[in-house]
Each structure stands twice: as structure tokens, then as C-alpha cells.
Amino acid sequence: MIFWEADALNDRENLYKFLYDFNPLVAEKADELLVSRIELLFEYPELGVNRLGLPGRLLIIPDISLVVSYIIRDDHLFILRVLHQKQNRPNL
């Protein structure tokens, strides 16, 4: 099962709103790509890279310049944050 943390849902919503102001079609496509890559993560949780000294992993989605921070516990995937690669990263 995939769980979205509140911060990750806010990140996703903010990204969508930002893109929608420029082009609604691009916003839809970006969101669809994000969701499809996260669903793929559920099947292949090791796709992301380890973060030395920090828990969890990062999935890099270069098509839309996003980084998804996530952790795996048992059979659950927790999406922690969804950030643009050029954003200042908060403590994850």
C-alpha cells in the first residue's frame, strides 16, 4: 500500500497549481507521470538511491525534474516529500 505524508500531498498540490497556471495540460501530464513512477516504486522499491547517513531513499524523475523522498516499511511505501530538483530541500 502507498501512503502519502501530508507534506508530500502539499508538495504535489503546489506543483500542480504552479504548472496549471502556465499550462493545464502540462500540469495533468506531470501529475500522471509522478503517480505512475510512484506506483512503479511500489513494485520495485529499490529503484531509488540510498541517502548515506539518512533513512529512506530518493527517486529522481528527470523528465519533470522531481525528487521523491520515500521510505519502505514492511509492505508499505511512504511518500515523504515531492520536490523540484532546484528547490531548497527542507530537512527530510
Biopython code that builds the backbone (N, CA, C, O; Angstrom):
import numpy as np
from Bio.PDB.StructureBuilder import StructureBuilder

atoms = [
    (1, "MET", "N", (0.842, -1.178, 0.000)),
    (1, "MET", "CA", (0.000, 0.000, 0.000)),
    (1, "MET", "C", (0.891, 1.247, 0.000)),
    (1, "MET", "O", (1.964, 1.257, 0.603)),
    (2, "ILE", "N", (0.436, 2.275, -0.673)),
    (2, "ILE", "CA", (1.169, 3.538, -0.761)),
    (2, "ILE", "C", (0.488, 4.568, 0.131)),
    (2, "ILE", "O", (-0.723, 4.774, 0.048)),
    (3, "PHE", "N", (1.276, 5.209, 0.979)),
    (3, "PHE", "CA", (0.782, 6.266, 1.858)),
    (3, "PHE", "C", (1.507, 7.563, 1.521)),
    (3, "PHE", "O", (2.731, 7.593, 1.390)),
    (4, "TRP", "N", (0.736, 8.624, 1.383)),
    (4, "TRP", "CA", (1.299, 9.948, 1.141)),
    (4, "TRP", "C", (1.279, 10.723, 2.445)),
    (4, "TRP", "O", (0.219, 10.914, 3.041)),
    (5, "GLU", "N", (2.442, 11.170, 2.889)),
    (5, "GLU", "CA", (2.506, 12.039, 4.068)),
    (5, "GLU", "C", (1.913, 13.403, 3.687)),
    (5, "GLU", "O", (1.865, 13.757, 2.509)),
    (6, "ALA", "N", (1.468, 14.154, 4.686)),
    (6, "ALA", "CA", (0.830, 15.449, 4.443)),
    (6, "ALA", "C", (1.741, 16.390, 3.647)),
    (6, "ALA", "O", (1.279, 17.079, 2.738)),
    (7, "ASP", "N", (3.030, 16.421, 3.987)),
    (7, "ASP", "CA", (3.972, 17.288, 3.263)),
    (7, "ASP", "C", (4.046, 16.909, 1.782)),
    (7, "ASP", "O", (4.096, 17.781, 0.915)),
    (8, "ALA", "N", (4.053, 15.615, 1.503)),
    (8, "ALA", "CA", (4.134, 15.150, 0.118)),
    (8, "ALA", "C", (2.872, 15.532, -0.656)),
    (8, "ALA", "O", (2.952, 15.939, -1.815)),
    (9, "LEU", "N", (1.719, 15.402, -0.023)),
    (9, "LEU", "CA", (0.471, 15.810, -0.681)),
    (9, "LEU", "C", (0.460, 17.311, -0.954)),
    (9, "LEU", "O", (0.009, 17.750, -2.012)),
    (10, "ASN", "N", (0.956, 18.092, -0.003)),
    (10, "ASN", "CA", (1.058, 19.543, -0.210)),
    (10, "ASN", "C", (2.020, 19.871, -1.340)),
    (10, "ASN", "O", (1.747, 20.743, -2.166)),
    (11, "ASP", "N", (3.162, 19.159, -1.373)),
    (11, "ASP", "CA", (4.129, 19.364, -2.454)),
    (11, "ASP", "C", (3.488, 19.089, -3.806)),
    (11, "ASP", "O", (3.641, 19.859, -4.754)),
    (12, "ARG", "N", (2.765, 17.968, -3.874)),
    (12, "ARG", "CA", (2.119, 17.581, -5.132)),
    (12, "ARG", "C", (1.092, 18.624, -5.558)),
    (12, "ARG", "O", (1.041, 19.001, -6.729)),
    (13, "GLU", "N", (0.286, 19.085, -4.631)),
    (13, "GLU", "CA", (-0.734, 20.087, -4.937)),
    (13, "GLU", "C", (-0.099, 21.400, -5.388)),
    (13, "GLU", "O", (-0.561, 22.011, -6.351)),
    (14, "ASN", "N", (0.949, 21.835, -4.705)),
    (14, "ASN", "CA", (1.624, 23.085, -5.070)),
    (14, "ASN", "C", (2.257, 22.998, -6.449)),
    (14, "ASN", "O", (2.199, 23.953, -7.223)),
    (15, "LEU", "N", (2.861, 21.859, -6.758)),
    (15, "LEU", "CA", (3.447, 21.658, -8.080)),
    (15, "LEU", "C", (2.364, 21.732, -9.143)),
    (15, "LEU", "O", (2.536, 22.390, -10.170)),
    (16, "TYR", "N", (1.252, 21.060, -8.896)),
    (16, "TYR", "CA", (0.149, 21.059, -9.854)),
    (16, "TYR", "C", (-0.366, 22.485, -10.093)),
    (16, "TYR", "O", (-0.547, 22.898, -11.238)),
    (17, "LYS", "N", (-0.596, 23.220, -9.023)),
    (17, "LYS", "CA", (-1.098, 24.592, -9.146)),
    (17, "LYS", "C", (-0.120, 25.478, -9.914)),
    (17, "LYS", "O", (-0.520, 26.270, -10.766)),
    (18, "PHE", "N", (1.173, 25.331, -9.598)),
    (18, "PHE", "CA", (2.202, 26.123, -10.271)),
    (18, "PHE", "C", (2.183, 25.849, -11.774)),
    (18, "PHE", "O", (2.170, 26.781, -12.578)),
    (19, "LEU", "N", (2.180, 24.579, -12.148)),
    (19, "LEU", "CA", (2.180, 24.218, -13.563)),
    (19, "LEU", "C", (0.875, 24.589, -14.251)),
    (19, "LEU", "O", (0.872, 25.004, -15.410)),
    (20, "TYR", "N", (-0.227, 24.439, -13.539)),
    (20, "TYR", "CA", (-1.545, 24.722, -14.116)),
    (20, "TYR", "C", (-1.660, 26.178, -14.561)),
    (20, "TYR", "O", (-2.282, 26.479, -15.580)),
    (21, "ASP", "N", (-1.053, 27.078, -13.784)),
    (21, "ASP", "CA", (-1.094, 28.492, -14.144)),
    (21, "ASP", "C", (-0.435, 28.747, -15.495)),
    (21, "ASP", "O", (-0.813, 29.679, -16.205)),
    (22, "PHE", "N", (0.544, 27.927, -15.853)),
    (22, "PHE", "CA", (1.236, 28.079, -17.136)),
    (22, "PHE", "C", (0.562, 27.283, -18.244)),
    (22, "PHE", "O", (0.407, 27.755, -19.370)),
    (23, "ASN", "N", (0.162, 26.045, -17.890)),
    (23, "ASN", "CA", (-0.415, 25.171, -18.899)),
    (23, "ASN", "C", (-1.133, 24.009, -18.210)),
    (23, "ASN", "O", (-0.477, 23.127, -17.656)),
    (24, "PRO", "N", (-2.464, 23.994, -18.236)),
    (24, "PRO", "CA", (-3.217, 22.929, -17.570)),
    (24, "PRO", "C", (-2.874, 21.529, -18.071)),
    (24, "PRO", "O", (-2.851, 20.577, -17.290)),
    (25, "LEU", "N", (-2.610, 21.401, -19.367)),
    (25, "LEU", "CA", (-2.269, 20.090, -19.915)),
    (25, "LEU", "C", (-0.941, 19.580, -19.351)),
    (25, "LEU", "O", (-0.807, 18.397, -19.039)),
    (26, "VAL", "N", (0.019, 20.461, -19.226)),
    (26, "VAL", "CA", (1.313, 20.094, -18.656)),
    (26, "VAL", "C", (1.150, 19.678, -17.197)),
    (26, "VAL", "O", (1.786, 18.724, -16.747)),
    (27, "ALA", "N", (0.308, 20.383, -16.463)),
    (27, "ALA", "CA", (0.057, 20.035, -15.060)),
    (27, "ALA", "C", (-0.513, 18.623, -14.952)),
    (27, "ALA", "O", (-0.085, 17.842, -14.102)),
    (28, "GLU", "N", (-1.472, 18.298, -15.807)),
    (28, "GLU", "CA", (-2.068, 16.953, -15.797)),
    (28, "GLU", "C", (-1.038, 15.889, -16.142)),
    (28, "GLU", "O", (-0.950, 14.865, -15.466)),
    (29, "LYS", "N", (-0.267, 16.125, -17.184)),
    (29, "LYS", "CA", (0.741, 15.144, -17.620)),
    (29, "LYS", "C", (1.802, 14.934, -16.546)),
    (29, "LYS", "O", (2.205, 13.800, -16.287)),
    (30, "ALA", "N", (2.255, 16.011, -15.923)),
    (30, "ALA", "CA", (3.270, 15.905, -14.877)),
    (30, "ALA", "C", (2.736, 15.102, -13.689)),
    (30, "ALA", "O", (3.442, 14.258, -13.137)),
    (31, "ASP", "N", (1.501, 15.364, -13.302)),
    (31, "ASP", "CA", (0.914, 14.637, -12.182)),
    (31, "ASP", "C", (0.746, 13.154, -12.518)),
    (31, "ASP", "O", (1.010, 12.288, -11.684)),
    (32, "GLU", "N", (0.310, 12.874, -13.733)),
    (32, "GLU", "CA", (0.173, 11.477, -14.167)),
    (32, "GLU", "C", (1.519, 10.763, -14.144)),
    (32, "GLU", "O", (1.610, 9.617, -13.704)),
    (33, "LEU", "N", (2.563, 11.439, -14.616)),
    (33, "LEU", "CA", (3.894, 10.841, -14.612)),
    (33, "LEU", "C", (4.374, 10.599, -13.188)),
    (33, "LEU", "O", (4.925, 9.540, -12.888)),
    (34, "LEU", "N", (4.169, 11.564, -12.321)),
    (34, "LEU", "CA", (4.550, 11.407, -10.920)),
    (34, "LEU", "C", (3.871, 10.181, -10.310)),
    (34, "LEU", "O", (4.534, 9.349, -9.691)),
    (35, "VAL", "N", (2.574, 10.069, -10.480)),
    (35, "VAL", "CA", (1.828, 8.947, -9.906)),
    (35, "VAL", "C", (2.281, 7.619, -10.505)),
    (35, "VAL", "O", (2.424, 6.633, -9.783)),
    (36, "SER", "N", (2.506, 7.585, -11.804)),
    (36, "SER", "CA", (2.932, 6.327, -12.431)),
    (36, "SER", "C", (4.308, 5.890, -11.935)),
    (36, "SER", "O", (4.544, 4.697, -11.745)),
    (37, "ARG", "N", (5.217, 6.839, -11.725)),
    (37, "ARG", "CA", (6.548, 6.483, -11.215)),
    (37, "ARG", "C", (6.470, 6.006, -9.769)),
    (37, "ARG", "O", (7.211, 5.107, -9.374)),
    (38, "ILE", "N", (5.585, 6.596, -8.982)),
    (38, "ILE", "CA", (5.431, 6.167, -7.593)),
    (38, "ILE", "C", (4.787, 4.788, -7.539)),
    (38, "ILE", "O", (5.153, 3.970, -6.695)),
    (39, "GLU", "N", (3.841, 4.521, -8.421)),
    (39, "GLU", "CA", (3.263, 3.180, -8.483)),
    (39, "GLU", "C", (4.326, 2.155, -8.881)),
    (39, "GLU", "O", (4.319, 1.028, -8.385)),
    (40, "LEU", "N", (5.225, 2.538, -9.763)),
    (40, "LEU", "CA", (6.329, 1.662, -10.147)),
    (40, "LEU", "C", (7.249, 1.406, -8.954)),
    (40, "LEU", "O", (7.770, 0.303, -8.785)),
    (41, "LEU", "N", (7.440, 2.433, -8.136)),
    (41, "LEU", "CA", (8.234, 2.283, -6.915)),
    (41, "LEU", "C", (7.654, 1.217, -5.993)),
    (41, "LEU", "O", (8.390, 0.469, -5.349)),
    (42, "PHE", "N", (6.347, 1.159, -5.938)),
    (42, "PHE", "CA", (5.700, 0.169, -5.080)),
    (42, "PHE", "C", (6.066, -1.236, -5.531)),
    (42, "PHE", "O", (6.248, -2.126, -4.701)),
    (43, "GLU", "N", (6.174, -1.442, -6.839)),
    (43, "GLU", "CA", (6.564, -2.737, -7.375)),
    (43, "GLU", "C", (8.069, -2.976, -7.248)),
    (43, "GLU", "O", (8.501, -4.102, -7.001)),
    (44, "TYR", "N", (8.853, -1.933, -7.414)),
    (44, "TYR", "CA", (10.321, -2.021, -7.390)),
    (44, "TYR", "C", (10.883, -0.962, -6.443)),
    (44, "TYR", "O", (11.427, 0.043, -6.901)),
    (45, "PRO", "N", (10.761, -1.170, -5.136)),
    (45, "PRO", "CA", (11.132, -0.134, -4.166)),
    (45, "PRO", "C", (12.612, 0.236, -4.152)),
    (45, "PRO", "O", (12.983, 1.271, -3.598)),
    (46, "GLU", "N", (13.447, -0.579, -4.743)),
    (46, "GLU", "CA", (14.878, -0.273, -4.764)),
    (46, "GLU", "C", (15.285, 0.608, -5.945)),
    (46, "GLU", "O", (16.475, 0.831, -6.163)),
    (47, "LEU", "N", (14.320, 1.107, -6.702)),
    (47, "LEU", "CA", (14.637, 1.988, -7.834)),
    (47, "LEU", "C", (15.320, 3.276, -7.398)),
    (47, "LEU", "O", (16.176, 3.807, -8.105)),
    (48, "GLY", "N", (14.945, 3.760, -6.255)),
    (48, "GLY", "CA", (15.540, 4.998, -5.755)),
    (48, "GLY", "C", (16.950, 4.751, -5.241)),
    (48, "GLY", "O", (17.382, 3.609, -5.083)),
    (49, "VAL", "N", (17.650, 5.833, -4.988)),
    (49, "VAL", "CA", (19.020, 5.742, -4.490)),
    (49, "VAL", "C", (19.039, 5.911, -2.978)),
    (49, "VAL", "O", (18.211, 6.619, -2.405)),
    (50, "ASN", "N", (20.005, 5.245, -2.341)),
    (50, "ASN", "CA", (20.198, 5.397, -0.900)),
    (50, "ASN", "C", (20.733, 6.780, -0.599)),
    (50, "ASN", "O", (21.410, 7.401, -1.419)),
    (51, "ARG", "N", (20.417, 7.244, 0.584)),
    (51, "ARG", "CA", (20.955, 8.514, 1.061)),
    (51, "ARG", "C", (21.865, 8.183, 2.232)),
    (51, "ARG", "O", (21.394, 7.777, 3.294)),
    (52, "LEU", "N", (23.134, 8.349, 2.047)),
    (52, "LEU", "CA", (24.101, 7.996, 3.078)),
    (52, "LEU", "C", (23.826, 8.754, 4.373)),
    (52, "LEU", "O", (23.725, 9.980, 4.379)),
    (53, "GLY", "N", (23.707, 8.016, 5.450)),
    (53, "GLY", "CA", (23.507, 8.614, 6.753)),
    (53, "GLY", "C", (22.080, 9.056, 7.044)),
    (53, "GLY", "O", (21.797, 9.553, 8.133)),
    (54, "LEU", "N", (21.194, 8.885, 6.097)),
    (54, "LEU", "CA", (19.802, 9.288, 6.281)),
    (54, "LEU", "C", (18.890, 8.115, 5.957)),
    (54, "LEU", "O", (19.191, 7.317, 5.069)),
    (55, "PRO", "N", (17.786, 8.010, 6.669)),
    (55, "PRO", "CA", (16.849, 6.924, 6.345)),
    (55, "PRO", "C", (16.110, 7.216, 5.046)),
    (55, "PRO", "O", (15.963, 8.372, 4.651)),
    (56, "GLY", "N", (15.662, 6.191, 4.408)),
    (56, "GLY", "CA", (14.866, 6.345, 3.199)),
    (56, "GLY", "C", (15.700, 6.420, 1.938)),
    (56, "GLY", "O", (16.923, 6.277, 1.955)),
    (57, "ARG", "N", (15.000, 6.646, 0.854)),
    (57, "ARG", "CA", (15.623, 6.676, -0.461)),
    (57, "ARG", "C", (15.069, 7.865, -1.249)),
    (57, "ARG", "O", (14.081, 8.483, -0.853)),
    (58, "LEU", "N", (15.721, 8.168, -2.362)),
    (58, "LEU", "CA", (15.269, 9.229, -3.262)),
    (58, "LEU", "C", (15.040, 8.647, -4.645)),
    (58, "LEU", "O", (15.896, 7.950, -5.191)),
    (59, "LEU", "N", (13.890, 8.938, -5.197)),
    (59, "LEU", "CA", (13.616, 8.605, -6.586)),
    (59, "LEU", "C", (13.750, 9.893, -7.381)),
    (59, "LEU", "O", (13.094, 10.890, -7.078)),
    (60, "ILE", "N", (14.588, 9.868, -8.382)),
    (60, "ILE", "CA", (14.791, 11.039, -9.231)),
    (60, "ILE", "C", (13.976, 10.836, -10.507)),
    (60, "ILE", "O", (14.107, 9.816, -11.184)),
    (61, "ILE", "N", (13.140, 11.813, -10.823)),
    (61, "ILE", "CA", (12.322, 11.761, -12.037)),
    (61, "ILE", "C", (12.809, 12.890, -12.945)),
    (61, "ILE", "O", (12.293, 14.006, -12.885)),
    (62, "PRO", "N", (13.804, 12.597, -13.786)),
    (62, "PRO", "CA", (14.418, 13.664, -14.581)),
    (62, "PRO", "C", (13.477, 14.280, -15.611)),
    (62, "PRO", "O", (13.663, 15.436, -15.991)),
    (63, "ASP", "N", (12.477, 13.542, -16.068)),
    (63, "ASP", "CA", (11.544, 14.054, -17.077)),
    (63, "ASP", "C", (10.881, 15.351, -16.623)),
    (63, "ASP", "O", (10.607, 16.236, -17.433)),
    (64, "ILE", "N", (10.625, 15.455, -15.308)),
    (64, "ILE", "CA", (9.955, 16.641, -14.772)),
    (64, "ILE", "C", (10.750, 17.257, -13.617)),
    (64, "ILE", "O", (10.219, 18.046, -12.836)),
    (65, "SER", "N", (12.020, 16.889, -13.524)),
    (65, "SER", "CA", (12.959, 17.453, -12.552)),
    (65, "SER", "C", (12.468, 17.358, -11.104)),
    (65, "SER", "O", (12.577, 18.317, -10.339)),
    (66, "LEU", "N", (11.928, 16.195, -10.736)),
    (66, "LEU", "CA", (11.440, 15.994, -9.380)),
    (66, "LEU", "C", (12.268, 14.971, -8.635)),
    (66, "LEU", "O", (12.867, 14.067, -9.219)),
    (67, "VAL", "N", (12.280, 15.144, -7.331)),
    (67, "VAL", "CA", (12.895, 14.187, -6.424)),
    (67, "VAL", "C", (11.815, 13.768, -5.437)),
    (67, "VAL", "O", (11.174, 14.607, -4.803)),
    (68, "VAL", "N", (11.623, 12.459, -5.317)),
    (68, "VAL", "CA", (10.628, 11.919, -4.397)),
    (68, "VAL", "C", (11.378, 11.233, -3.262)),
    (68, "VAL", "O", (12.153, 10.304, -3.487)),
    (69, "SER", "N", (11.140, 11.695, -2.059)),
    (69, "SER", "CA", (11.736, 11.089, -0.870)),
    (69, "SER", "C", (10.729, 10.079, -0.321)),
    (69, "SER", "O", (9.549, 10.387, -0.158)),
    (70, "TYR", "N", (11.219, 8.859, -0.037)),
    (70, "TYR", "CA", (10.312, 7.818, 0.439)),
    (70, "TYR", "C", (11.023, 6.837, 1.349)),
    (70, "TYR", "O", (12.249, 6.726, 1.345)),
    (71, "ILE", "N", (10.224, 6.133, 2.127)),
    (71, "ILE", "CA", (10.738, 5.043, 2.946)),
    (71, "ILE", "C", (9.838, 3.825, 2.730)),
    (71, "ILE", "O", (8.674, 3.933, 2.344)),
    (72, "ILE", "N", (10.424, 2.686, 2.993)),
    (72, "ILE", "CA", (9.716, 1.423, 2.863)),
    (72, "ILE", "C", (9.697, 0.772, 4.237)),
    (72, "ILE", "O", (10.735, 0.616, 4.880)),
    (73, "ARG", "N", (8.513, 0.398, 4.675)),
    (73, "ARG", "CA", (8.370, -0.333, 5.934)),
    (73, "ARG", "C", (7.422, -1.483, 5.690)),
    (73, "ARG", "O", (6.273, -1.287, 5.292)),
    (74, "ASP", "N", (7.909, -2.680, 5.931)),
    (74, "ASP", "CA", (7.124, -3.886, 5.661)),
    (74, "ASP", "C", (6.690, -3.847, 4.197)),
    (74, "ASP", "O", (7.534, -3.729, 3.309)),
    (75, "ASP", "N", (5.412, -3.943, 3.940)),
    (75, "ASP", "CA", (4.907, -3.891, 2.565)),
    (75, "ASP", "C", (4.283, -2.536, 2.243)),
    (75, "ASP", "O", (3.418, -2.436, 1.374)),
    (76, "HIS", "N", (4.725, -1.502, 2.945)),
    (76, "HIS", "CA", (4.146, -0.175, 2.765)),
    (76, "HIS", "C", (5.196, 0.794, 2.244)),
    (76, "HIS", "O", (6.356, 0.767, 2.657)),
    (77, "LEU", "N", (4.766, 1.639, 1.338)),
    (77, "LEU", "CA", (5.615, 2.678, 0.772)),
    (77, "LEU", "C", (5.080, 4.013, 1.272)),
    (77, "LEU", "O", (3.911, 4.338, 1.065)),
    (78, "PHE", "N", (5.938, 4.782, 1.929)),
    (78, "PHE", "CA", (5.553, 6.088, 2.466)),
    (78, "PHE", "C", (6.241, 7.173, 1.649)),
    (78, "PHE", "O", (7.469, 7.246, 1.609)),
    (79, "ILE", "N", (5.447, 8.009, 1.002)),
    (79, "ILE", "CA", (5.978, 9.129, 0.230)),
    (79, "ILE", "C", (6.098, 10.307, 1.197)),
    (79, "ILE", "O", (5.100, 10.789, 1.734)),
    (80, "LEU", "N", (7.333, 10.761, 1.409)),
    (80, "LEU", "CA", (7.593, 11.813, 2.388)),
    (80, "LEU", "C", (7.518, 13.213, 1.793)),
    (80, "LEU", "O", (6.880, 14.101, 2.359)),
    (81, "ARG", "N", (8.167, 13.405, 0.660)),
    (81, "ARG", "CA", (8.214, 14.720, 0.013)),
    (81, "ARG", "C", (8.294, 14.538, -1.492)),
    (81, "ARG", "O", (8.750, 13.504, -1.978)),
    (82, "VAL", "N", (7.850, 15.545, -2.223)),
    (82, "VAL", "CA", (7.983, 15.619, -3.674)),
    (82, "VAL", "C", (8.499, 17.018, -3.959)),
    (82, "VAL", "O", (7.770, 17.999, -3.808)),
    (83, "LEU", "N", (9.748, 17.109, -4.369)),
    (83, "LEU", "CA", (10.385, 18.416, -4.529)),
    (83, "LEU", "C", (11.001, 18.565, -5.913)),
    (83, "LEU", "O", (11.480, 17.600, -6.509)),
    (84, "HIS", "N", (10.977, 19.802, -6.409)),
    (84, "HIS", "CA", (11.684, 20.097, -7.644)),
    (84, "HIS", "C", (13.180, 20.058, -7.332)),
    (84, "HIS", "O", (13.599, 20.458, -6.247)),
    (85, "GLN", "N", (13.969, 19.585, -8.266)),
    (85, "GLN", "CA", (15.403, 19.421, -8.024)),
    (85, "GLN", "C", (16.113, 20.723, -7.691)),
    (85, "GLN", "O", (17.174, 20.694, -7.068)),
    (86, "LYS", "N", (15.564, 21.856, -8.084)),
    (86, "LYS", "CA", (16.216, 23.124, -7.800)),
    (86, "LYS", "C", (15.698, 23.804, -6.537)),
    (86, "LYS", "O", (16.180, 24.869, -6.152)),
    (87, "GLN", "N", (14.710, 23.178, -5.895)),
    (87, "GLN", "CA", (14.194, 23.732, -4.653)),
    (87, "GLN", "C", (15.204, 23.549, -3.530)),
    (87, "GLN", "O", (15.974, 22.588, -3.519)),
    (88, "ASN", "N", (15.191, 24.476, -2.594)),
    (88, "ASN", "CA", (15.945, 24.251, -1.365)),
    (88, "ASN", "C", (15.263, 23.116, -0.627)),
    (88, "ASN", "O", (14.047, 23.133, -0.434)),
    (89, "ARG", "N", (16.030, 22.149, -0.221)),
    (89, "ARG", "CA", (15.455, 20.981, 0.411)),
    (89, "ARG", "C", (15.292, 21.190, 1.908)),
    (89, "ARG", "O", (16.263, 21.515, 2.591)),
    (90, "PRO", "N", (14.095, 21.013, 2.427)),
    (90, "PRO", "CA", (13.908, 21.064, 3.875)),
    (90, "PRO", "C", (14.479, 19.801, 4.489)),
    (90, "PRO", "O", (14.821, 18.860, 3.773)),
    (91, "ASN", "N", (14.583, 19.773, 5.788)),
    (91, "ASN", "CA", (15.014, 18.546, 6.457)),
    (91, "ASN", "C", (13.999, 17.466, 6.172)),
    (91, "ASN", "O", (12.813, 17.623, 6.462)),
    (92, "LEU", "N", (14.462, 16.374, 5.607)),
    (92, "LEU", "CA", (13.543, 15.286, 5.265)),
    (92, "LEU", "C", (13.529, 14.290, 6.380)),
    (92, "LEU", "O", (12.819, 13.287, 6.303)),
]
sb = StructureBuilder()
sb.init_structure("model")
sb.init_model(0)
sb.init_chain("A")
sb.init_seg("    ")
for serial, (resi, resn, name, xyz) in enumerate(atoms, 1):
    if name == "N":
        sb.init_residue(resn, " ", resi, " ")
    sb.init_atom(name, np.array(xyz, "f"), 0.0, 1.0, " ", f" {name:<3s}", serial, name[0])
structure = sb.get_structure()
